[in-house]
């Protein structure tokens, strides 16, 4: 089907739905088993299979629990599934029996199922896709060992001091409300001298005092282990650490510990947002703009949204901590879902290092501009008091090259991968296929000379070493453990987020090539820049102790001013207001539709047909007329933007207001289910809330 216009005249969608909407008659199922009909959700993340199937519970499985993992037959296939309900009646004439009970532990709780359904509805994907994130695969030996092992005895809970909250505007009042059980939620902008571990343990202790559990999500495994150890030491209670990169047996045993209530405090990476914690009193999120917090596969949900929905469903508090700005957090405040908790000016200004900017835009990219004289003066001064931190965007030696003559980026003639120099005196090599180019010739102009486009941490350390001979230089990278170093005079070269911890902080810091942190077409590039710099600033000693942070590169003045003010809440609110005017996230919902041109055209046609059946009056222009660039309403309140090309595929975006998310996303998903059921548009990809 290549002519999308014909879809608008197809009456069968509407008329068939009217005929099929008659409710089937339920009948009592005759069996000796009590509640013999199992409603099973199959583990099939396919849109057209996103429903419950009825199965007979044989007498040998009469005691199977709701939430148990079972094996059933669909068509000619055996698949895993979960029992979500047991009942006496069914609308089916004949029922197949459950093939096997894989485990009689109710791993799918009612709360987690409700969460999965809500996320699936929000993200336009099958419920099974969310359940796959929520429930790890069974490990029989780990399960047996867990059931045989007695639950550990709980130690007496220790309540830490709450005075750290007094340094924040609204902090004391927030703590009082939380202690009183009123379930307040907050977006906390941290002081440069504070960490979440200074504020969070008190809230967890209060939740545990009320016999409730607490769930904390952080971006990385290193952060999870470190925070869990701190909380356990402060509170004296066992902390479950949930991470998707744990081995299968450990992960499943940790999951069972949380499921059965043995573990009441859970700390983990984004997969922990789905943990089946019992009787939640608190959910918390750290560093919400870290890329690791967004799911890379369906349902493509961000941990922030998962936790916010859990807080609403469980009627518990949601608290988010971070140094950088969060327009999404500002949107929660705007909608009344949370309140700001910000540092009192008198409490945090002295804790921020002296922030300087060395802007020299005329010769950006040359070695002299990359390290102006201010870099050496700040480094020299800092070394007199302790270690100095250099932050660069990329690891390696020279991670990107270009032709000296025509300035075209140097790429591999075999696979189009970028060329890089991996180490001193090495020949350029492809970063994708590893092809070595000892006699490079530019594909555009034929010149053999290369220039560095980006300088990595190793080359930076080499350049600095020439200027500061005899000074120890430590290179930190993404493949190394972050660790800790002493406060002796040395130079540390690191990429963002990999710098080792120094007690008391670094004496000075220099961010080189900071303009590269902004060279992205992503909507969140400014947010990510401020997030990166604030995290670096938090590692530098306060201004009162002589701490200095120098930012070198092409950075807009308004971002430097935001760092000077350290008012990330105000910056986030301003950014949100700008996005509301032009319909950008989080003020509006964006949906990416990607696939072959005919598939995209067919999909938009079915979206309009489904919308018509739901009472909308679609734009009757031909689909091809809508796909002429710019923004055009495909149905009232839903605009289509595009198309753009991505290789052989076409990419368009659908946009609608957050207030209409429920209705409009339901239309998008119903159209996707129709395509899947009719085996139309293979390869079409629909992603709600993509990175734009």
DOTIKE-906212 format. One record per residue (C-alpha): x, y, z. Coordinates in steps of 0.001 Angstrom, whole numbers, plus 524288, in hexadecimal, padded with zeros to 5 digits. Last residue first. Layout:
BEGIN
XYZ ...
***
This chain:
BEGIN
83DB183BE584CA6 83F9F8308F8560E 8332A828AA8549E 8274482A8285D72 81E7A8205B856C9 8254F8177584D19 81EAB8116E84135 826FE808D083877 822038033C82B87 829D97F75682782 81E9C7F06C820F6 813F67F9FC81C99 808517F0C981BE6 807487E37D8222F 7F8A17E58882403 7F94B7E39C832C4 805A97EBCD833A2 7FFEE7F73D82C07 7F3877F6D883425 7FB727F683840AD 803498026883C5B 7F6D5809EE83995 7F1F88066E84730 7FECF80B3A84CD7 7FE1A8189F84697 7EFD081A3A84A3F 7F2B2816A18586F 7FDD28207D85843 7F42F82B248544F 7EA578282985EFF 7F3CD826CC86A69 7FD448317B8663D 7F33E83C3086475 7F819844AB86FC9 806048424B86B1D 8029C8498585E96 804AE843438514E 80FC0840C0847BF 811F48362B83D80 81F7683538837A0 823798304782A49 82F168280A82615 83072821AE818B2 8398D81632816F7 843A9812FB80C9D 84E5281A6B813BE 8479E8232781D98 83F7982CB281599 836DA8372081B68 828238387C81A54 82465840B782153 81B8A844E582C5F 80E0383F0F82E7A 805238469883793 7FB4C841078412E 7F16284A548474C 7E6F0847F883D0F 7EB4583CB38345B 7F6BA83C5382ABE 7F93884A8D82E05 8046F8500E825EE 8122B853F382A30 81D148573A820B4 820CA84E9081567 818BD8496080A12 8136C83D3E810B0 805B984270812E8 802FD8432B8045A 807AA83525802EE 7FDC18314C80D4D 7F2DC83707804FC 7EB93841E880BCC 7DFC383DAB81397 7E4D4842DB82083 7DE90839D682A4E 7D19983C348312B 7D3328355A83E38 7C89182CF784458 7CFDD820A7847CE 7CCCE819DF83ADF 7D299825AC833E2 7DF058245F83BD5 7E0728162E837A9 7DF3081A1082952 7E8C08254882B08 7F2E681C8B83167 7F079812A682687 7F45F81CB981C4E 800508209D82414 804918126582462 802B881093815D2 80B4481C5F812CB 815D1817DC81C33 815B280A5281627 8163480FB280853 822038183380B9E 8294F80CFF8120E 82AF680E68820A8 82B89817E682BF3 820DE81E118342B 826128261C83F90 81C0C82ACC8496F 81CF4837DA85070 814BC83B7385C42 81433849E185FB5 8187B8521C86B5E 8237F8487686E2A 826AD8495986313 8251E853DA8589C 818CA85B08854A8 81E168684E85097 818EB8707885BE6 81A0686579865D3 82856863BD86255 82B88871C18660C 82467870728730E 82BA7863BD875E4 838BB86A6B87368 835558755A87CDC 8310E86B7F88729 83DAA863BB8855A 845F78700B886B4 83EE0873BD8933C 840F68662E898EE 84F2C86648894A1 8521E8729A89C40 860D68711489D83 861DB87FC489AC7 86F7E87E8E894E9 86BB58721088DDC 85FB48787D887FA 86827883F8883BD 8715587AA887C8F 86588874DA875C2 8606988248871F1 86DC58861986C90 86DA887B8086244 87926871E3862FD 8842987121858F8 88F1086B48860EF 8969586B9686DAC 88F6D86B1B87AAF 8983286DE488672 893E086915893E0 89A6C86EE289FE3 89AAE86A688AE1B 8A188873B38B774 89B7586E7A8C403 890B6878E08C436 88E44875EE8B5EF 88A7F868138B948 8936C85CA78B5E0 890F58563E8A8BF 88973849638A747 87C28850228A708 88119858A789BE5 8832A84C7D8937C 875408480189601 8706A855C489338 877E6855C188657 871F8848F58819C 863FA84C6F88560 8656F859D687F2D 869EC853B687269 85F7584929872FE 854D5853658748E 85A3A85B4F86934 85AC784F09860A7 84D0884A988647C 8468E84D4C85767 85096844BF85091 8575084AD9844D1 864538497984BB4 87034851F284CA9 86DF4856B085A83 877EA84DF48616E 8812B8515B8565C 8812D85F7D85B10 8878385AF5867AE 89415857DF86072 89B4E8581286D75 894DF8589787AE5 89F1D85CDF884C7 89E1E85A1489354 8A4B885F3589F69 8A80685B1B8AD5A 8A0DF84E358AB94 8976984A1A8B640 898078481F8C4EA 89AAD839A68C392 89DDB837458B523 894EB82E538AD4D 899E5829178A07B 8956B82FD5893E9 88D318270288B23 8808582EC088A01 884C08378287ED6 891A883309878BA 89DB8833AA8811F 8AB43839B288250 8B04783A9389051 8BBD78434489378 8C32B841C68A041 8C566848BD8AD24 8C15C83FE78B85C 8B30883E8B8BC2E 8B29D82FBF8BBE9 8AC2F827948B163 89F278205B8B0FC 8991F816338A817 8929F8183B89ADF 8955D80A8E89615 89AC280B2A8885C 894A58089A87B0C 88E698161B87A84 89B6181CC087C5A 8A42A8232688672 8B1E5827D888315 8BA8D82B7288EBB 8C5C2834F988CEB 8D084836B189718 8D76A843E5895B1 8E5C1842C7891BA 8E3F684A4C88539 8D85A8536B8854F 8D80A8592A87790 8DBFA84CC087056 8D2FA844A7878F2 8C77784D2B87521 8C9028497E866D3 8CA7583AF2869D2 8BEC783B2E8731D 8B6B28418F8686D 8BB128370A85ECB 8B68F82C8586841 8A9A48335386B60 8A59C834BE85D3D 8A70C84030853EF 89C7D8429B849F0 89DA98479883C15 8AC078443D83ABC 8B1F98473D82D84 8B5A083E4E82250 8BE588403481670 8BDAC8374180A93 8B5A383FF8801AB 8AD44839197F765 8A260843317F76E 8960983BB47FB0A 89A4E82DCB7FE45 8A5CC833168060D 8B1EA82AA180453 8B7D48232780FC1 8C47281B9A80E15 8C5718140681ADC 8B6B08121F81B8D 8B373806B6824B9 8A6327FFD582386 8A0A77FDDF8314D 892B07FB2F82C65 88B628059083445 8954480EFF83A36 89CE780F0C82D79 8AB7C810E082F40 8B51981C1B82E02 8C33B817C382FF2 8C8E38170683DAB 8D3CE81FEF8427F 8CC528230484F07 8BFDD81B078511C 8B2958181884AF5 8B3668219283F6D 8A5818227883A54 89E0E8208382DA5 88F3A8209782DE9 887DF81522827FB 883808160D819C4 88477807288183E 88F518048880E42 893E08123F80A8A 89538815A5818F0 89269823B581CBF 899EC8305081E92 890B483BA782173 891A5845AD81678 89A468515D819DC 89E01853A380B87 8ACE58548880CFD 8B03184F2381A6F 8A6C3843C381895 89FDF8405482525 8A268837AB830EC 89AA7832D983CAC 89E4782B07848DC 8AC2D8307984A58 8B1E08299F85644 8A6FE8228985D63 89BD5827A8865C3 892A28326A86174 88C4183EA0866FE 897EC8438986EF4 89869846A287D8C 8A52984AE2883DC 8A54D849D0892C6 8AFCC8501C89B2B 8B4DF84A028A7C3 8B93E851FD8B384 8BC4285FC18B858 8C82D8640F8B05E 8C33485BAC8A544 8B75F864888A428 8BF65870B48A163 8C71D86A148968B 8BAC086448890B1 8B39087158890E1 8BF618782B88AB0 8C11586D7188088 8B2E686D7D87C17 8B29287C7787C2F 8BD5F87C87871F3 8B42E876E1867C5 8B3568682C865FE 8A9EF864DB85AF9 8AC4B8720F854C4 8BAE886F4E853B1 8B86F8618A84E92 8AF6C86625843C3 8A13E861CC843D6 89B1686EF4846EB 8A331879F18412A 8994B8850C84183 8915A87F9E84CBF 89A1A882F185835 891D18811486458 8992987E65870FB 88DEC87DCC87ABD 88FBA87E0D8897A 888018778089465 88C9C879ED8A263 888A486D548A8FF 87ADE86BBC8AE98 879CA869B68BD52 879D8878438C06A 86DA5879A88B841 866EE86E3C8BEF7 86217871F88CC68 85F658807B8CAED 857B987DD78BE97 84F0A873808C547 8504E867608BCFF 84438863018B577 838F4859B88B889 82F0285B658ADB1 821A9855248AF20 81B91849438A8C7 80FE88446F8A0D2 80998851E989FC4 80A0185252890F3 8145A85D14890C5 81C78855A389AE2 81C368497E8924F 81FC3851FC886A9 82B45857A488E2B 82FE8849BA8908C 82F1C8472F881EE 83685853D187F85 8412A84E5B88877 84CF0856DF88B5A 859BC8518A890A7 85DB684DEA89E7C 853D68432B8A0A2 84A6183C9E8AA0D 83C8C837FB8A71C 832BB834868B1B6 825DB82D448AFBA 81DAF82AF58BBEF 813AF820068BD32 805AF81DF58B8CC 80902810B38B2D4 8030D8141A8A5A4 8080F8221D8A58F 815A581E608AA49 8164A813368A089 812C081CA189583 81D99825E68999B 8270A81A7789A9F 82452815A988CD6 824A58238188775 831EC8267D88D7D 8374E819378894C 8353D81D6F87B3A 82CFB814A4872B0 8314C80F3E8658C 82638805088666D 82CCD7FF0B85EF3 83B907FF4785E5F 846758085C862D7 83FFF80BF786FC0 843C9819988742D 84B3981A9388113 8588C817BC87AFA 8588D824EC873F6 85A1C82C4C880BE 8500783729880D9 84946832C788D69 85543833D48961A 84FC482C298A1B7 84201826B58A2FC 83A20823BB8AF36 82E2A81B9B8B287 828CC81C288C062 81E57815A68C8C6 81C3D8094A8C0DE 8144C7FE588C6FD 81BA97F3028C0B4 826827F4E68B6C7 824437ED728AA1A 830007F3D08A34C 82C2A7FAE0896B3 834C0806E789913 83FA97FD3989C1C 841EC7FB4C88D80 846D08096988D02 8525A806D089605 8511E802868A40F 84E2E805478B248 843767FDEF8B987 8400C7FF568C7EF 835B67F6128CD4D 83C8F7E94B8CA2F 8361A7DD3D8D01B 829227E1DE8CA9C 826937D5CE8C25A 827FE7DCF08B56F 8342C7E4548B9D4 83B3A7D7D08BDA1 836217D10D8B172 83C1C7DBA38A8D4 849117DAAC8B006 848EE7CBFD8ADB6 845FF7CE1689F4C 851087D7E889D90 85AC07CF548A47B 8575A7C36D89C37 857C27CAA088F28 8649E7D19A89166 863827E01889469 863537E936888A6 854DF7EC5788A75 8575B7F24A897C6 84FD27F1098A483 856EB7F3BA8B162 84EFE7EFC08BD50 852547F77D8C98D 853447F1168D702 850E17FA248E274 85A98801398EB47 8558B80E7F8E715 86246815BB8E465 86A7680A078E041 85FB4804258D7E8 85D2E811588D17D 86B998136E8CE70 86D3E805B88C8DC 8611E807498C063 8662A814608BB6B 8734380E968B75A 86D71802808B114 8635980A3C8A96E 86CF1814D78A54B 8764280AB789FB7 86AE9803B48990B 8672081030891DD 85B6A8194C89044 854FD8191789DB7 847988141C8A1FC 84339813EA8B04D 837B780C118B596 8331C80D0B8C3AD 82A70803E68CB84 820438071A8D5BF 81FAF803298E409 81D6C811598E85E 82B19811688EE35 82FBE80C158E111 82A7C8180B8DA11 830E9820E38E42D 83DE3819F08E24F 83CE481B438D390 83A54829D98D4DF 8462482B768DDDB 84E96823848D496 84B9882CAD8C911 851468399A8CD7D 86015838038CEF8 8605382C2F8C5D8 85AAA834E78BB36 8675883C7F8BB64 86A05849FC8C09F 874D9853E28BE31 86FB3858BF8B125 8623585A338B729 85847850C78B1AC 84C428549E8A9FC 8418B84C418AFF0 8351F849508A83D 82AD5845EF8B25E 81F7983D338B601 8178883DD68C298 81183831508C830 809E8836CC8D3F3 80FAD82CBE8DD61 81328836328E863 821A5833C08E62A 81FF58377A8D7EB 818F3843FF8DB7B 8237F847B28E556 82E44844778DB90 827FE84D2E8D15A 8267A858608DB11 834EB857B68DEAD 83914857428D07A 830818625E8CB8D 83C4B86A6D8C79F 847DE8619F8CA3B 8527B8623C8D4B2 8493A85C618DECF 848FC84F908D71A 856E784C908DB75 8522B84CFE8E9A0 84ABA8402E8E853 85402837DC8F093 853BD829398EE8F 849A481FDC8F45A 84F5A812798F790 8472C806568F563 849897FACC8FE6D 84E707EF2E8F6C8 845827E68B8EEB1 847AA7D7F18EF8B 84A537D18D8E294 83FC77C97A8DBEE 842467BAD78DC6C 848DC7B47A8D092 841577A9138CADC 8387E7B1AD8C27B 844227B97B8BD80 84C0A7AD678BA53 840D77A7B98B260 83ECB7B4828AB0C 84D427B5CB8A80C 84D747A7E78A2CD 8416D7AA2889A4C 8457F7B73E89467 839567BDEE88F2D 83ABD7C8C488531 83A2F7D65188ADD 82D247DD3788D04 82B1D7EBD288B0D 8320E7EDEE87E1A 82B4E7E27A87788 81E9C7E72787DA3 81FC17F40F87657 820DC7ED7686918 815E57E40B86CCE 80CB67EF9986EAE 80DD27F22A8600F 812127FFD285BD6 80C2780D5985A90 814E78141B864AA 80A6E818EE86E0A 801CF80CFB86CA7 80D9D8040986E62 8120A80BEC87A2D 8047580AEB88031 803687FC6387D7D 810D27F9D68832E 80D8D8019788F7E 800BC7FA488915E 808137ED6E88FAB 812437F1F58998A 807B97F4F38A39B 800567E8388A145 80CC37E06D8A32F 813417D8BA8985D 81CBA7CF8689F40 811E47C7898A595 81A757BBE28A8CC 814E47AF578A322 81FEA7ADBB8996B 820057A89C88B7B 812147A3AD88C7A 8103D79B5788068 807797998C87492 7FBDC7A14587997 7EFF279ACD873D9 7E9C679F178670C 7DC2C7A46E8686D 7D03D7A24386001 7C44F7AAD185DDC 7CB077B73986255 7C3EE7C1EA869F8 7C91C7BCD6876DC 7C42A7BACC884AD 7C8FF7B6F48922A 7D48B7C0388935B 7E32A7C0C8895AB 7EA857CD15891F7 7F7CE7D20B88D52 7FDF77C4E188A7A 80AE17C7C0883DC 8101A7C2DD876E7 81A8C7BAB28708C 8189C7B5A3862D4 8162A7A8B185C10 8130C7AABA84DCF 809567A426844A9 7FE8A7AE00846AF 800FB7B2FD8544F 805077A83685DBC 807A87AB6086BFA 813017AB1F8759C 810FE7B196882C3 817007BC4F88B31 80F0E7BEC289775 8087C7CBE4899C8 7FBD67C5DA89EBD 7FF8E7B9578A578 7FED97AB448A0DD 7F8167A2B48AB1D 7EFD979AE18A177 7FBB87979589925 7F9A4788D989976 7EB1178B3D89775 7ED49791D388A73 7EB647A0B0889AC 7E4677A36D87CED 7E9647AECA874E1 7E3EB7BC2487127 7EC5E7C5B68697E 7EEF37D3D986D69 7F2A27DE638639C 7FE3E7E44185C81 7FF6C7DA1E851BA 7FD317E41D846C1 807B67ED1184C54 812097E28884DAC 81A4A7E1C985A07 817007D36A85C36 818707CF0B86A4F 80A507CAA386AB7 800B07D0E48743F 7F8A37C5C0879B9 7EACC7C5DC87F19 7E9B07B8F888647 7DC627B265886C4 7DA6A7A7EB89136 7D6357B09C89C98 7D4FC7A4AC8A586 7D8E97985789E5B 7CEBD78DC689C5C 7CB8A793D288F37 7C028798EC8870A 7C2DA7A6A58821D 7B7727AFCD884A7 7B4207B78387886 7B6F17C5628741F 7AF777CAD68688C 7B7C17D28085F0E 7B60A7E15385FC3 7B1B87E70A852CF 7BCD07EFD584E46 7BF6D7E6FD842B8 7B4767EC8683A63 7B7BD7FAA583D74 7C6417F80183B8E 7C3797F1F182E64 7BBC37FDD282A36 7C62B8078582E1F 7D239800DA828AC 7CA927FB9081D1A 7C69E808EC81826 7D31580B1B81057 7D21E8188780A1A 7DD2F81EC6811AA 7E62E8138580E61 7E58E816777FFF7 7ED79822CF801E6 7F93581AF0806BC 7FC5B815BB7F92C 8074480BF17FB48 800008000080000 
***
